[in-house]
Amino acid sequence: MTPALKERRKVAVVTGSSSGIGAATARLYARNGWNVVVNFSRKPEPAEAVAAECRAFGVEALVVQADIASEADCRRVATEAEAAWGRVDVLVNNAGTTKFAPLKDLDAVSAEDFHAIYDVNVVGTYQMTRALVPLMKRTPGGGIVNVSSIASMMGRGSSIAYMASKGALNAMTIALARALGPELRVNAIAPGFVETPWLREGLGATGYEQAQRAYRDTATLGAVIQPEDVADAAWWLGAGASKTTGEVILLDAGVRLGRA
């Protein structure tokens, strides 16, 4: 690749992209000719596998270990992306965490749990955004996409702390859209039940299958959400949607509508 072509190729940073939604999103951007940053916090092997899949599309992929709850790690992601390509056009804030706890058991979630979840889902997203904004503003028109959850709207989810953190993320999305316009757009996606190994592990095999079946039975479209569905929305909001900002896009197969 010539230096000129390398400089022109657009770049997407996708946090939490070693599996699930993040991996599907990184692959989609790569398939469309973008260089990508594949981020992981613990195990490098899945992230390296995703990066290899991205490189198979003829683009470059940079694997970066970073805990977004660490401001220093977020700034290092920005530094490494700048060193590699000199630009970032899209940031997909997908990294998140939760604690699975029964809704009615208020003692199951401690203050420490709240802080740990907010540190990643809210503060971490803010820190990653802040670290990358100066680099993104070099090529105005880019997009920031925050991965929220239908849990922020339905009062149903892995825990009250998680639901609250995603509600805060929605509010922050709107505030950041105002703060960063007109150079950058900021939007969020609120998916419903997404088939991922992370959710299966959290719910356990039986709980996962029960929740999956109940979701399909309730949703207008009779379906659950796939990681690729969220990736499609992240592609549109990040790379397109030039007049859309400050929106939280519900992606739930109609579960809020229900069956007629």
Secondary structure as the mmCIF struct_conf table of DSSP 4:
data_model
#
loop_
_struct_conf.conf_type_id
_struct_conf.id
_struct_conf.beg_label_comp_id
_struct_conf.beg_label_asym_id
_struct_conf.beg_label_seq_id
_struct_conf.end_label_comp_id
_struct_conf.end_label_asym_id
_struct_conf.end_label_seq_id
HELX_RH_AL_P HELX_RH_AL_P1 PRO A 3 ARG A 8
BEND BEND1 ARG A 9 ARG A 9
STRN STRN1 VAL A 11 VAL A 14
BEND BEND2 THR A 15 GLY A 16
BEND BEND3 SER A 18 SER A 19
HELX_RH_AL_P HELX_RH_AL_P2 GLY A 20 ARG A 31
TURN_TY1_P TURN_TY1_P1 ASN A 32 GLY A 33
STRN STRN2 ASN A 35 PHE A 40
BEND BEND4 SER A 41 ARG A 42
HELX_RH_AL_P HELX_RH_AL_P3 PRO A 44 ARG A 55
TURN_TY1_P TURN_TY1_P2 ALA A 56 GLY A 58
STRN STRN3 ALA A 61 GLN A 65
TURN_TY1_P TURN_TY1_P3 ILE A 68 ALA A 69
HELX_RH_AL_P HELX_RH_AL_P4 GLU A 71 TRP A 85
BEND BEND5 GLY A 86 GLY A 86
STRN STRN4 VAL A 90 ASN A 93
TURN_TY1_P TURN_TY1_P4 LEU A 103 LYS A 104
HELX_RH_3T_P HELX_RH_3T_P1 LEU A 106 ALA A 108
BEND BEND6 VAL A 109 VAL A 109
HELX_RH_AL_P HELX_RH_AL_P5 ALA A 111 TYR A 118
HELX_RH_PI_P HELX_RH_PI_P1 ASP A 119 GLY A 124
HELX_RH_AL_P HELX_RH_AL_P6 THR A 125 MET A 136
TURN_TY1_P TURN_TY1_P5 LYS A 137 ARG A 138
BEND BEND7 THR A 139 THR A 139
TURN_TY1_P TURN_TY1_P6 PRO A 140 GLY A 141
STRN STRN5 GLY A 143 VAL A 147
TURN_TY1_P TURN_TY1_P7 ILE A 150 ILE A 150
HELX_RH_AL_P HELX_RH_AL_P7 ALA A 151 MET A 154
BEND BEND8 GLY A 155 GLY A 155
BEND BEND9 GLY A 157 SER A 158
HELX_RH_AL_P HELX_RH_AL_P8 ILE A 160 LEU A 180
TURN_TY1_P TURN_TY1_P8 GLY A 181 GLU A 183
STRN STRN6 ARG A 185 PRO A 191
BEND BEND10 PHE A 193 PHE A 193
STRN STRN7 VAL A 194 VAL A 194
HELX_RH_AL_P HELX_RH_AL_P9 PRO A 197 THR A 218
BEND BEND11 ALA A 219 ALA A 219
TURN_TY1_P TURN_TY1_P9 THR A 220 LEU A 221
BEND BEND12 GLY A 222 GLY A 222
STRN STRN8 ILE A 225 ILE A 225
HELX_RH_AL_P HELX_RH_AL_P10 PRO A 227 ALA A 239
BEND BEND13 GLY A 240 GLY A 240
TURN_TY1_P TURN_TY1_P10 SER A 242 LYS A 243
BEND BEND14 GLY A 246 GLY A 246
STRN STRN9 VAL A 248 LEU A 251
BEND BEND15 ASP A 252 ASP A 252
TURN_TY1_P TURN_TY1_P11 ALA A 253 LEU A 257
#
